[in-house]
Amino acid sequence: MKNRGIIYVNLAVLLFGLAGLFAKWISLPAICITFGRVFFSSITLALWILTRKESFRLETGKDFLLFLAAGGILALHWWSFLASIQLATVAIGTITFSSFPLFVTFLEPLLFHQKLRPKDVLLALVILAGVYITIPAFSLENQMARGIAVGMFSAFSYAVLTLMNKRFTGRYSGTLTAFYEQGFACLVLAPRVLYMAFRSGLSITASDLGGLVLLGVITTALAHTLFISSLKQIPAQLAGICSSMETVYGILFAMLFLGEIPSLRECLGAFIIVGCVIYAQASK
């Protein structure tokens, strides 16, 4: 079961690594890309649940409210992640996001009354050091710095979402959890996107629409379901550390498909992060 969870989380993270490219490929604001992402993803998940004849029923009204809150946090996470990439680069967006395990490491024991292990703290700090190495000179006056700040917020929001998902994994399938979270994220984002559309007359090209469909179906519906399902077999801390591989995949894909060549600092940071991931998976 543990091996299946590790396979699921690594496949999910590989697909997440592709998602960052769409922030550059699609010529729309980050919030519109996020809306398109959750719109097509939630439709895909709903069709999958209907095909498998699974129930949409939630056990309690409290779960409904928690899913609504999780959907709002998911919307914030994906908006800030895509905005970070548009402000800076795919590498910077994914590298700053990789600080997410640091937040999980300290939040999980606090929220679930678990013991904070020194080894987990050390791994989180080493990952943070890897992130720090890759970041260029910091100044709030430049766009790169703003991208870094937004990326760190994306990491924090995803840490909160991951721990919220831990509550759902024992009672709901990964597909149903992903459906409710992304469906509510779509509802949260819809008013703002509609306002932007009426005010500025947003136009979507066929290329943009195709990109949104791929982003929603493959790198969102499938990837998110796999990631949430992995939490049934492995701890959130391990899933968080494995998620740091998204940085490596993002840099590699950006180099191959966008021509964004990583700097020596970025390569060194990626090497440190990969080392932590390999160690964490081997020692669990």
C-alpha positions in Angstrom: 0.0 0.0 0.0 2.8 2.4 0.9 4.5 1.7 -2.5 1.3 2.5 -4.3 1.0 5.8 -2.5 4.6 6.7 -3.5 3.8 5.8 -7.1 0.7 7.9 -7.1 2.3 11.0 -5.5 5.3 10.9 -7.9 3.1 10.6 -11.0 0.9 13.4 -9.7 3.9 15.6 -9.1 5.2 14.9 -12.6 1.9 16.1 -14.1 2.0 19.1 -11.7 5.4 20.0 -13.1 3.8 20.3 -16.6 1.1 22.6 -15.3 3.4 25.6 -14.9 4.1 25.7 -18.6 0.5 26.7 -19.3 1.0 30.0 -17.4 3.4 30.9 -20.3 1.5 29.2 -23.1 -1.9 30.7 -22.4 -2.3 34.4 -23.1 -4.8 35.1 -20.2 -4.4 36.6 -16.7 -3.6 34.0 -14.0 -7.0 34.2 -12.4 -8.7 33.3 -15.7 -6.3 30.4 -16.3 -7.1 29.2 -12.8 -10.8 29.4 -13.5 -10.5 27.5 -16.7 -8.4 24.9 -15.0 -10.9 24.1 -12.3 -13.9 24.5 -14.6 -12.7 21.7 -17.0 -11.3 19.7 -14.2 -14.5 19.6 -12.2 -16.6 18.7 -15.2 -14.2 15.8 -15.9 -14.3 14.6 -12.4 -18.1 14.8 -12.3 -18.4 12.7 -15.5 -15.9 10.1 -14.0 -18.0 9.8 -10.8 -21.2 9.4 -12.8 -19.6 6.8 -15.0 -18.5 4.8 -12.0 -21.9 5.3 -10.4 -20.4 6.6 -7.3 -22.3 8.8 -4.8 -21.9 12.6 -4.6 -23.3 12.5 -1.1 -21.4 14.2 1.8 -21.8 12.7 5.3 -22.4 16.0 7.2 -23.2 19.7 6.6 -19.9 20.5 8.3 -18.0 18.6 5.5 -19.9 20.8 3.0 -18.6 23.9 4.6 -15.1 22.5 4.9 -15.1 21.6 1.2 -16.2 25.1 0.4 -13.3 26.5 2.5 -10.9 24.1 0.8 -12.1 25.2 -2.6 -11.4 28.8 -1.7 -7.9 27.9 -0.6 -7.3 25.8 -3.7 -8.4 28.8 -5.8 -5.9 31.0 -4.0 -3.1 28.5 -4.3 -3.4 27.9 -8.1 -3.9 31.6 -8.8 -0.8 32.6 -6.8 1.2 29.7 -8.4 0.4 30.8 -11.9 0.8 34.5 -11.1 4.2 33.8 -9.7 5.3 32.1 -12.9 3.9 34.9 -15.0 5.7 37.5 -12.9 9.0 35.6 -13.0 9.8 32.3 -14.6 8.6 28.7 -14.4 11.8 27.9 -12.4 11.2 30.6 -9.8 7.5 29.8 -9.5 8.2 26.1 -8.9 11.3 26.6 -6.7 9.5 28.9 -4.3 6.5 26.6 -4.2 8.8 23.8 -3.1 9.1 25.5 0.3 5.6 24.0 0.9 7.0 20.9 2.9 8.5 23.4 5.4 5.0 24.7 6.2 3.6 21.2 6.3 6.3 20.0 8.7 5.4 22.6 11.3 1.7 22.8 10.7 0.9 19.1 10.8 2.1 18.4 14.4 0.3 21.6 15.5 -3.0 20.7 13.9 -3.0 16.9 14.4 -1.2 16.8 17.8 1.6 14.7 16.3 5.2 14.7 17.5 7.5 17.0 15.6 10.5 14.8 14.6 14.0 16.4 14.4 14.7 14.5 11.2 11.6 16.1 9.5 12.6 19.5 10.7 16.1 19.0 9.3 14.8 17.8 5.9 12.5 20.8 5.7 15.3 23.2 6.5 17.6 21.6 3.9 14.9 22.0 1.3 14.5 25.6 2.3 18.2 26.1 1.9 17.9 24.6 -1.6 15.2 27.1 -2.4 17.3 30.0 -1.0 20.3 29.1 -3.2 18.2 29.3 -6.4 16.8 32.8 -5.6 18.6 35.8 -7.2 19.3 39.0 -5.3 16.1 40.0 -3.5 14.6 43.4 -3.9 10.9 44.3 -3.6 11.3 46.8 -6.4 11.8 44.2 -9.1 9.2 41.9 -10.7 11.3 38.8 -9.9 11.0 39.5 -6.2 7.3 39.9 -6.4 7.1 36.6 -8.2 9.0 35.0 -5.4 6.7 36.5 -2.7 3.6 35.3 -4.5 5.2 31.9 -4.9 5.8 31.6 -1.2 2.2 32.5 -0.5 1.3 29.7 -3.0 3.4 27.3 -1.0 1.7 28.2 2.3 -1.8 27.9 0.9 -1.0 24.5 -0.5 0.4 23.3 2.8 -2.9 24.3 4.5 -4.9 22.6 1.7 -2.9 19.4 2.0 -3.6 19.2 5.7 -7.3 19.8 5.1 -7.3 16.9 2.6 -6.0 14.7 5.4 -9.4 15.0 7.1 -11.2 13.9 4.0 -9.1 10.9 2.8 -10.4 8.5 5.4 -14.1 9.0 4.3 -14.1 10.2 0.7 -12.4 9.0 -2.4 -9.7 11.1 -4.0 -11.9 11.7 -7.0 -14.9 13.0 -4.9 -12.6 15.2 -2.8 -11.0 16.7 -5.9 -14.4 17.3 -7.5 -15.8 19.2 -4.5 -12.7 21.3 -4.0 -12.4 22.2 -7.6 -16.1 22.7 -8.1 -16.2 25.1 -5.2 -13.0 26.8 -6.4 -14.8 27.4 -9.7 -17.7 29.0 -7.9 -15.4 31.2 -5.9 -13.6 32.4 -8.9 -16.6 32.8 -11.3 -17.8 36.3 -10.1 -14.3 37.8 -10.5 -13.7 36.3 -13.9 -17.2 37.3 -15.1 -16.5 40.9 -13.9 -13.2 41.0 -15.8 -14.9 39.6 -18.9 -17.6 42.2 -19.0 -15.3 45.1 -18.0 -12.4 44.4 -20.3 -13.9 42.1 -22.9 -11.6 39.1 -22.5 -11.2 37.1 -25.7 -10.1 33.4 -25.8 -8.4 32.0 -28.8 -8.7 28.3 -29.9 -5.2 27.7 -28.7 -6.0 29.2 -25.3 -9.1 27.0 -25.0 -7.2 23.9 -25.9 -4.6 24.7 -23.4 -7.2 25.2 -20.7 -8.8 21.8 -21.5 -5.4 20.0 -21.3 -4.6 21.9 -18.1 -7.9 21.0 -16.5 -8.2 17.4 -17.5 -4.6 16.0 -17.4 -2.6 18.1 -15.1 -5.5 18.9 -12.7 -8.3 16.3 -12.6 -6.0 13.3 -13.0 -3.0 14.7 -11.1 -5.0 16.1 -8.2 -6.9 12.8 -7.7 -3.7 10.9 -7.7 -2.2 13.2 -5.1 -5.1 13.1 -2.8 -5.4 9.3 -3.1 -1.7 9.0 -2.2 -2.5 10.5 1.3 -4.4 7.3 2.1 -1.2 5.3 2.1 1.6 7.8 3.1 1.9 10.7 5.6 1.3 14.2 4.5 4.9 15.1 5.4 6.3 12.5 2.9 3.8 13.6 0.2 5.0 17.2 0.8 8.6 16.3 0.5 7.9 14.3 -2.7 6.1 17.3 -4.0 9.5 19.1 -4.1 10.2 17.1 -7.2 7.8 19.5 -9.0 10.6 22.0 -8.9 12.9 19.7 -10.9 10.3 18.7 -13.4 9.2 22.3 -13.8 12.7 23.5 -14.6 13.4 20.6 -16.9 10.1 21.1 -18.8 10.7 24.8 -19.1 14.1 24.2 -20.5 12.8 21.7 -23.1 9.6 23.5 -24.1 10.2 27.2 -23.3 13.9 27.6 -23.7 14.3 28.8 -20.1 17.8 27.6 -19.3 18.4 27.2 -15.6 21.3 29.0 -13.9 24.0 27.2 -11.9 22.2 28.3 -8.7 18.9 26.8 -9.8 20.6 23.5 -10.7 22.4 23.4 -7.3 19.1 24.1 -5.5 17.3 21.4 -7.5 20.1 18.9 -6.7 19.7 19.6 -3.0 15.9 19.1 -3.2 16.2 15.9 -5.2 18.6 14.5 -2.6 16.1 15.2 0.2 13.3 13.5 -1.8 15.3 10.4 -2.4 16.4 10.2 1.2 12.8 10.7 2.5 11.4 8.0 0.3 14.2 5.5 1.2 13.9 6.1 4.9 10.1 5.8 5.3 
